[in-house]
Amino acid sequence: RLPVPKLEDTIRRYLNAQKPLLNDDQFRKTEELAHHFQKGIGRELHEQLVAQDNQNKHTSYITGPWFDMYLKAREPVVLNFNAFMSFNPDPKSEYNDQLLRATNMTVSAVRFMKTFRAGYLEPEVFHLNPEKSDTQIFKKIIRFVPSSLSWFGAYMVNAYPLDMSQYFRLFNSTRLPKLNRDELYTDEKAKHLLVLRNGNFYVFDVIDRDGNMLKPSEIQAHLKYILSDNSPAPAFPLGYLSSENRDTWALLRKNLLDNGNEEALQKVDSAVFCLSLDDFPIKDFVHLSHTMLHGDGANRWYDKSFNLIITKDGTAGINFEHSWGDGVAVLRFQNEVFKDSTKAPAISPQSQPASVDSSRAVQKLDFKLNDALKAGITKAKQKFDASVEALSLNMIQFREGGKDLLKQKKVSPDAVAQLAFQMAFLRQYNQTVATYESCSTAAFKHGRTETIRPASIHTKKCSEAFVRELSKHSTEELQKLIVECSKYHGHLTKEAAMGQGFDRHLFGLRYLALSKDIALPDFYQDQAYARLNHNIISTSTLLSPAVQLGGFGPVVSDGFGVGYQVHNDWIGCNVSSYPTRNGKEFLRCIYKSLEDIFNVLKGKKMSS
């Protein structure tokens, strides 16, 4: 179970995270508020939270508040919450064809769903010592140990089973807009796939009456039929509605339902997943990021648990809604789909589609729109276009080293990437700001994420040495500063992964106070608390053989959204920003910071 940290540990960690962001006077004020909170109302709330947690052993203390946080948010899901991960191309180039890949990935996705629902999907396990635990012998032995004890057996060899309670929401699921708080909807009985092309909606069954998957050649035939349909794009594409403010969308949805669209919407909401087929090829990585993060608004349904997007040239990616689950569940699905569709593709370039009557099997959904709905779609499109217009996406690939060299120098690759972001921001804006790094707490029952706070007194000191006073320090001194940052970052990461961060705990206490109508404690009204939670640099990393790159929008209007990957011999970085920040310049500063750090680690003498 996810532990509730000790209150004194949380306050200490919180103050450590505030230190690099405040001057002495500000810090003294924040420290006083924090200690007052710890002795008074904070202690009472903490005891209530612990008691509540003890009464709800089937879940974790963060589950309810976290779902609420996502589902009560009224901003559009696109750019604010949905993230994307794009697939690597198929290693066999002739398989990167839109119809082939759409068929193979759909088949693999349905195989994954069926395997999961039948209880045969291999458990997700984090292996600290894979030589011992990630072996056939261990798997054979552990299979016969009763589940009440098997996790203990796994712990003995440093293998940690991860929580998989989110996985069921991958399929047949949608976030439904409702006034004040959305709802998650799942209908596992539905057998059809939703396909979007050119803003038109199509559905056809991928599972037959007996629960078996349709033959791959039939799926291929139906997708070919959709790809060759030359119906014009609708004058009022419904997809835009799912990009609206949630209350606005909730009212428009009610209007849709009242206007005789209940059956069509039911088909959209209950579909196994949404397959979006785009009619253009990908030009470059920036175009790829824009396509997968938001696309044109007409050919997506942002409320589905995920959209599998495949472009004209067979480039594939996933855009996923974030309230139901986190990156780890989506990544497992992506890894399996990539592996299965590339190693055991259901159809090949020589395969012929089945001779079936697709015009009967495929249903094109028709929506009845009144003037209010048409106006609503037009307005949604204007807002969507304006948001996308304001968004910049930029990226770099740093090719002068990666994980291998950093491990050889005994520093953490993740710590070095995060240090480079701190250094870059200081170089560009001459300040240290609130920074967020996401860390999964899936090692615990119903765990979600915890925050790592990469901006520390160590990164600040090191960044200032590199940016402001390079000539004053010897290479050895600079190396020592990097090692200090790496050690501290490693310590923070370990704490977060073990449920010992401070962000979720403080969030849970605040949520409890509000739910009990207790006046919001002064601690939470401190400007420093608000500033720490205004995450100007929001970061997330993942590394997988299936994924080419990933990204998300900035979480605040004056922020950066940083998706990054530290590969064996290079580092990739994808940055999103709005006009108040210059993402291109930030990336230039990140590149320079990485260059400086790597040169120092290689022992080069630095001159400012």
Salt bridges, closest charged atoms under 4 A:
GLU8 OE1 - ARG43 NH2 3.32
ASP9 OD1 - ARG12 NH2 3.34
ASP25 OD1 - ARG28 NH2 2.53
ASP53 OD1 - ARG1 NH2 2.82
ASP68 OD2 - LYS72 NZ 3.37
ASP68 OD1 - ARG181 NE 2.58
ASP90 OD1 - LYS92 NZ 3.95
GLU122 OE2 - LYS139 NZ 3.31
GLU124 OE1 - ARG332 NH1 2.60
ASP134 OD1 - HIS127 NE2 3.66
ASP134 OD1 - LYS139 NZ 3.51
ASP182 OD1 - ARG74 NH2 2.90
ASP182 OD2 - ARG175 NE 2.73
ASP182 OD2 - ARG246 NE 2.65
GLU218 OE2 - LYS215 NZ 3.70
GLU244 OE1 - LYS383 NZ 2.93
ASP247 OD1 - ARG74 NH1 2.67
ASP258 OD2 - LYS254 NZ 3.01
ASP269 OD2 - ARG253 NH2 3.04
ASP278 OD2 - ARG300 NH2 2.70
ASP279 OD1 - ARG197 NE 3.13
ASP303 OD1 - ARG246 NH1 2.89
GLU321 OE2 - ARG175 NH1 2.91
ASP326 OD1 - HIS322 ND1 3.90
ASP326 OD2 - ARG448 NE 2.97
GLU336 OE2 - ARG332 NE 2.75
ASP340 OD2 - ARG111 NH1 2.60
ASP385 OD2 - LYS381 NZ 2.73
ASP414 OD2 - HIS489 NE2 2.75
GLU437 OE1 - HIS489 NE2 3.29
GLU450 OE1 - ARG504 NH1 4.00
GLU464 OE2 - ARG468 NH1 3.25
GLU469 OE2 - HIS473 NE2 3.46
GLU477 OE1 - HIS473 ND1 3.44
GLU484 OE1 - HIS458 ND1 3.95
GLU495 OE2 - ARG13 NE 3.37
GLU495 OE2 - HIS491 NE2 3.22
ASP503 OD2 - ARG453 NH2 2.74
ASP526 OD1 - LYS29 NZ 4.00
ASP558 OD1 - HIS534 NE2 2.69
GLU585 OE2 - ARG588 NH2 2.89
ASP596 OD2 - ARG427 NH2 3.40
ASP596 OD1 - LYS592 NZ 2.97
